[in-house]
Amino acid sequence: MPPTNLTVTAVTAVPQLAPRRPDAHKGSFGHVLVVAGSRGMSGAAVLCASAALRGGAGLVTLAVPAELLPLVAPANPCYLTLPLPGDGDGRLSTPCVEAVLSAARSCTVTVMGPGLGKSEGTSRLVVEALAQIPTPLVLDADALNLLVGHLDQLRDRKAPTVLTPHPGEMGRLLGCSTDIVQDGRQALGVRFADDVGSVLVLKGHETLVTDGARLYRNTTGNPGMATGGAGDVLTGLIGALVGQGLESFAAAQLGVYLHGLAGDLARDELGEPSLIASDLLDQLPRAFLAHARAG
C-alpha cells in the first residue's frame, strides 16, 4: 500500500436510529441476507443472524449449506432460512453462487463470512459478490480471508462495503504480521480504508471505524468480550443497521458502540470471565434503550 498523507476528521458523537413511524411495517426496516456457517461452525451463523434480528432488521434470511439446516432452523424461529448446495465437506460448493446472488437481489444488505470456511465455492462466492451484488455488503471472518488477492474487485465496487477484521485478518489483508497491525492500527487502518474505498472496522481494544476520511475510536467494551462468537454478533448488528438506512460509516460506528455497551451491561451482571457471545444478544435491547435515553 503506497504511503499517503490523509486529512482525517475525528468523530466522537455516536449516531442514533430515527424513531419508528407509527405506520411502519417489517419492510420498512430492511431485509438482511446472512451467508454464513459450515460444518462445525453453525453457531457463528446463528449468532450473526440473531444479532441482525436484535439489531432491528425487519426480515433476516440465513443462508447456510443444506446440511446445516436442521441445526440452524430450530435455533431461532424469527429468521427465514435458505439451504445452499454443499461440497460434501460441510462447506458451500460453487453452485451456491447463483442462489446467493439471486437472494441478494431481493435483500437490502448482504452479510457474509462468519463460520463460512474456505473452499472453491466460498472463494468464488466472495469474488462474484463483489462484482455482482449492487447493494451494501458487510464482510467478516472467512469472507475477509478470501479477499486476499482480490482487493482490486473491492476497489471497483460502487455500493458501500463494510469490512470487520480482527488484527490477524487485517494482517492477512495487508500482507504483514499482527504485531505490525497492532503497532500502527490507526495509520494502517485509515490508509487501507481509503485505498479500497470501504468502511473498515478494525476490532480490538478501542475498536477503530474509518472510511479513510473519518475516524471513530470506540469507548465501550471490555475484556470479557474476548470470546468466540462475539465478532459474529457485531457483524450481524452492523448489517441490520445498514439495512435500516444508516450510512455505512454511521452504521459501523453505532454497531461497535452498541456491541461494546451490550458487553459492558453483560459484564456488570455476570462478570467478565463467564461472559459468552449469546449474552451480548440478550443485552442488546438494553444497550439500545440506554443509548436512546442518553441521546
C-alpha positions as CSV (number, residue, x, y, z in Angstrom):
1,M,0.0,0.0,0.0
2,P,1.6,3.3,-1.0
3,P,2.1,5.9,1.7
4,T,-0.5,8.7,1.7
5,N,-0.9,11.9,3.6
6,L,-4.5,11.9,4.5
7,T,-6.5,14.5,6.4
8,V,-8.7,12.6,8.9
9,T,-11.6,14.0,10.9
10,A,-12.0,12.6,14.4
11,V,-15.7,11.6,15.1
12,T,-16.9,11.3,18.7
13,A,-20.7,11.7,18.5
14,V,-22.4,8.4,18.2
15,P,-25.5,8.4,15.9
16,Q,-29.0,7.3,16.8
17,L,-31.6,5.4,14.9
18,A,-34.5,7.6,13.8
19,P,-37.8,6.9,15.8
20,R,-40.0,4.4,14.0
21,R,-43.1,5.7,12.3
22,P,-46.4,4.5,13.7
23,D,-47.4,3.1,10.2
24,A,-44.1,1.2,9.8
25,H,-44.1,-2.5,8.8
26,K,-41.4,-5.1,8.5
27,G,-40.5,-4.0,5.0
28,S,-39.6,-0.6,6.5
29,F,-36.5,-1.9,8.3
30,G,-34.6,-3.8,5.7
31,H,-34.1,-7.4,4.7
32,V,-30.7,-8.8,5.8
33,L,-29.3,-11.8,3.9
34,V,-26.7,-13.6,6.1
35,V,-24.5,-16.1,4.3
36,A,-22.6,-18.0,7.0
37,G,-21.7,-21.3,8.6
38,S,-20.0,-24.6,7.7
39,R,-19.8,-28.0,9.4
40,G,-18.7,-27.3,13.0
41,M,-19.4,-23.6,12.7
42,S,-23.2,-23.5,12.7
43,G,-23.1,-21.4,15.8
44,A,-21.4,-18.5,14.0
45,A,-24.3,-18.4,11.5
46,V,-27.0,-18.5,14.3
47,L,-25.3,-15.7,16.3
48,C,-24.8,-13.5,13.3
49,A,-28.4,-13.8,12.0
50,S,-29.8,-13.5,15.6
51,A,-27.8,-10.3,16.0
52,A,-29.3,-8.9,12.8
53,L,-32.8,-9.5,14.3
54,R,-31.8,-7.9,17.6
55,G,-30.3,-5.0,15.7
56,G,-33.8,-4.2,14.3
57,A,-33.9,-5.7,10.9
58,G,-37.4,-6.2,9.6
59,L,-36.5,-9.5,7.9
60,V,-33.4,-11.8,8.1
61,T,-32.7,-14.7,5.8
62,L,-30.0,-17.1,7.0
63,A,-28.3,-18.9,4.1
64,V,-26.2,-22.0,5.0
65,P,-25.0,-25.2,3.5
66,A,-28.0,-27.5,3.3
67,E,-26.6,-30.0,5.8
68,L,-26.7,-27.3,8.5
69,L,-30.4,-26.5,8.1
70,P,-31.5,-29.0,10.8
71,L,-29.2,-27.2,13.2
72,V,-29.8,-23.5,12.4
73,A,-33.5,-23.6,11.7
74,P,-34.7,-24.5,15.2
75,A,-32.1,-22.2,16.9
76,N,-34.2,-19.1,16.2
77,P,-37.7,-19.2,14.9
78,C,-37.6,-15.5,13.9
79,Y,-35.4,-15.7,10.8
80,L,-36.0,-17.2,7.4
81,T,-33.6,-19.9,6.1
82,L,-32.2,-20.7,2.7
83,P,-30.4,-24.0,2.2
84,L,-27.5,-23.8,-0.3
85,P,-25.6,-26.5,-2.2
86,G,-22.7,-28.0,-0.2
87,D,-19.4,-29.6,-1.2
88,G,-19.8,-32.8,0.9
89,D,-17.4,-31.5,3.5
90,G,-19.9,-29.1,5.1
91,R,-18.9,-26.0,3.2
92,L,-20.6,-24.2,0.2
93,S,-20.0,-25.5,-3.3
94,T,-19.7,-23.5,-6.5
95,P,-23.4,-23.9,-7.5
96,C,-24.3,-21.8,-4.4
97,V,-23.2,-18.7,-6.2
98,E,-26.3,-18.2,-8.3
99,A,-28.6,-18.9,-5.4
100,V,-26.9,-16.3,-3.2
101,L,-26.8,-13.7,-6.0
102,S,-30.5,-14.3,-6.7
103,A,-31.4,-13.9,-3.0
104,A,-29.3,-10.8,-2.6
105,R,-31.2,-9.0,-5.3
106,S,-34.3,-9.0,-3.1
107,C,-32.5,-8.0,0.1
108,T,-31.3,-4.7,1.4
109,V,-27.9,-5.7,2.6
110,T,-25.8,-8.9,2.4
111,V,-23.7,-10.1,5.4
112,M,-21.1,-12.7,4.5
113,G,-18.4,-14.6,6.3
114,P,-19.0,-15.9,9.9
115,G,-18.0,-19.5,10.0
116,L,-18.1,-19.8,6.2
117,G,-14.8,-21.8,5.9
118,K,-12.6,-21.9,2.8
119,S,-13.5,-23.9,-0.3
120,E,-13.6,-23.4,-4.0
121,G,-17.3,-22.5,-3.6
122,T,-16.8,-19.8,-0.9
123,S,-13.9,-18.3,-2.8
124,R,-15.9,-18.0,-6.0
125,L,-18.9,-16.6,-4.0
126,V,-16.9,-13.8,-2.4
127,V,-15.4,-12.7,-5.8
128,E,-18.8,-12.8,-7.5
129,A,-20.5,-11.0,-4.6
130,L,-18.0,-8.1,-5.0
131,A,-18.7,-7.9,-8.7
132,Q,-22.4,-8.6,-8.9
133,I,-24.2,-7.6,-5.7
134,P,-25.4,-4.0,-6.2
135,T,-26.4,-3.4,-2.6
136,P,-24.3,-3.0,0.5
137,L,-22.0,-5.8,1.7
138,V,-20.7,-6.5,5.3
139,L,-17.8,-8.9,5.2
140,D,-16.2,-10.7,8.1
141,A,-14.1,-13.7,9.0
142,D,-13.5,-16.1,6.1
143,A,-15.0,-13.6,3.6
144,L,-12.1,-11.3,4.6
145,N,-9.5,-14.1,4.3
146,L,-10.9,-14.9,0.8
147,L,-10.5,-11.2,-0.2
148,V,-6.7,-11.6,-0.3
149,G,-5.7,-11.3,-3.9
150,H,-9.0,-9.7,-4.8
151,L,-8.6,-6.1,-3.5
152,D,-9.0,-4.7,-7.0
153,Q,-12.5,-6.0,-7.2
154,L,-13.2,-4.4,-3.8
155,R,-11.9,-1.1,-5.1
156,D,-14.2,-1.4,-8.1
157,R,-17.4,-1.8,-6.1
158,K,-19.9,1.1,-6.4
159,A,-22.1,0.1,-3.4
160,P,-21.0,0.5,0.2
161,T,-18.8,-2.2,1.7
162,V,-18.0,-2.7,5.4
163,L,-15.1,-4.8,6.5
164,T,-14.8,-6.1,10.1
165,P,-11.4,-7.7,10.6
166,H,-9.6,-8.6,13.8
167,P,-5.9,-7.8,13.8
168,G,-4.9,-11.2,12.4
169,E,-7.3,-10.8,9.5
170,M,-6.1,-7.3,8.9
171,G,-2.6,-8.5,8.7
172,R,-3.5,-11.1,6.0
173,L,-5.2,-8.3,4.0
174,L,-2.1,-6.1,4.3
175,G,0.4,-8.9,3.9
176,C,2.1,-8.2,7.3
177,S,2.2,-9.5,10.8
178,T,-0.4,-9.0,13.5
179,D,2.3,-7.1,15.5
180,I,2.7,-4.6,12.8
181,V,-1.0,-4.1,12.6
182,Q,-1.2,-3.5,16.3
183,D,1.7,-1.1,16.3
184,G,0.2,1.1,13.7
185,R,-3.6,0.5,14.0
186,Q,-4.7,4.0,13.2
187,A,-2.4,4.9,10.4
188,L,-2.7,1.5,8.7
189,G,-6.5,1.3,9.1
190,V,-7.0,4.8,7.7
191,R,-4.8,4.2,4.7
192,F,-6.3,0.8,3.9
193,A,-9.9,2.1,4.1
194,D,-9.0,5.0,1.8
195,D,-7.2,2.7,-0.6
196,V,-10.0,0.1,-1.0
197,G,-12.9,2.6,-0.7
198,S,-14.6,0.8,2.2
199,V,-15.5,1.3,5.8
200,L,-13.1,-0.5,8.0
201,V,-13.9,-1.8,11.5
202,L,-10.6,-2.8,13.0
203,K,-11.6,-4.8,16.1
204,G,-9.8,-4.9,19.4
205,H,-9.3,-2.6,22.4
206,E,-10.9,0.7,21.3
207,T,-12.1,-0.6,18.0
208,L,-11.5,1.8,15.2
209,V,-14.0,2.7,12.5
210,T,-12.7,4.6,9.5
211,D,-13.5,5.3,5.8
212,G,-10.2,7.0,5.2
213,A,-11.6,10.5,5.8
214,R,-13.3,10.0,9.2
215,L,-12.1,8.1,12.3
216,Y,-14.1,6.9,15.3
217,R,-12.4,5.3,18.3
218,N,-14.9,3.2,20.3
219,T,-15.2,3.8,24.1
220,T,-17.3,0.8,25.1
221,G,-16.5,-2.9,25.6
222,N,-14.3,-4.9,28.0
223,P,-12.0,-8.0,28.0
224,G,-14.9,-10.3,28.8
225,M,-15.9,-9.9,25.2
226,A,-12.7,-11.8,24.1
227,T,-14.8,-14.9,23.5
228,G,-15.7,-16.9,20.4
229,G,-18.7,-15.6,18.6
230,A,-18.6,-12.0,19.8
231,G,-17.4,-10.8,16.4
232,D,-20.3,-12.7,14.7
233,V,-22.7,-10.7,16.8
234,L,-21.1,-7.5,15.7
235,T,-21.3,-8.3,12.1
236,G,-25.0,-9.1,12.2
237,L,-25.7,-6.0,14.1
238,I,-23.9,-3.7,11.6
239,G,-25.8,-5.4,8.8
240,A,-29.1,-4.7,10.5
241,L,-28.2,-1.0,10.9
242,V,-27.1,-0.7,7.3
243,G,-30.4,-2.3,6.3
244,Q,-32.4,0.3,8.2
245,G,-30.9,3.0,6.1
246,L,-27.9,4.3,8.1
247,E,-25.0,5.4,6.0
248,S,-22.3,2.7,6.3
249,F,-19.8,4.6,8.4
250,A,-22.6,5.6,10.9
251,A,-23.9,2.0,10.9
252,A,-20.5,0.7,11.7
253,Q,-19.9,3.3,14.4
254,L,-23.2,2.8,16.1
255,G,-22.8,-1.0,15.8
256,V,-19.5,-1.1,17.6
257,Y,-20.7,1.2,20.3
258,L,-23.9,-0.8,21.0
259,H,-22.0,-4.1,20.8
260,G,-19.5,-2.8,23.4
261,L,-22.2,-1.4,25.5
262,A,-24.1,-4.7,25.5
263,G,-20.8,-6.3,26.6
264,D,-20.5,-3.8,29.5
265,L,-24.0,-4.5,30.6
266,A,-23.4,-8.2,30.5
267,R,-20.1,-7.8,32.5
268,D,-22.0,-5.8,35.1
269,E,-24.5,-8.6,35.5
270,L,-22.3,-11.6,35.0
271,G,-18.7,-10.6,35.4
272,E,-16.0,-10.8,32.7
273,P,-14.8,-14.4,32.9
274,S,-18.2,-16.0,32.3
275,L,-19.4,-13.7,29.5
276,I,-20.3,-15.5,26.3
277,A,-21.4,-14.2,22.9
278,S,-25.1,-15.1,23.4
279,D,-25.0,-12.8,26.5
280,L,-24.4,-9.9,24.0
281,L,-27.6,-10.8,22.2
282,D,-29.5,-10.8,25.5
283,Q,-28.2,-7.3,26.4
284,L,-28.6,-5.6,23.0
285,P,-32.2,-4.4,23.8
286,R,-30.9,-2.8,27.0
287,A,-28.0,-1.2,25.1
288,F,-30.4,0.3,22.5
289,L,-32.6,1.7,25.3
290,A,-29.6,3.1,27.2
291,H,-28.2,4.8,24.1
292,A,-31.6,6.2,23.1
293,R,-32.2,7.7,26.6
294,A,-28.7,9.2,26.6
295,G,-29.4,10.9,23.3
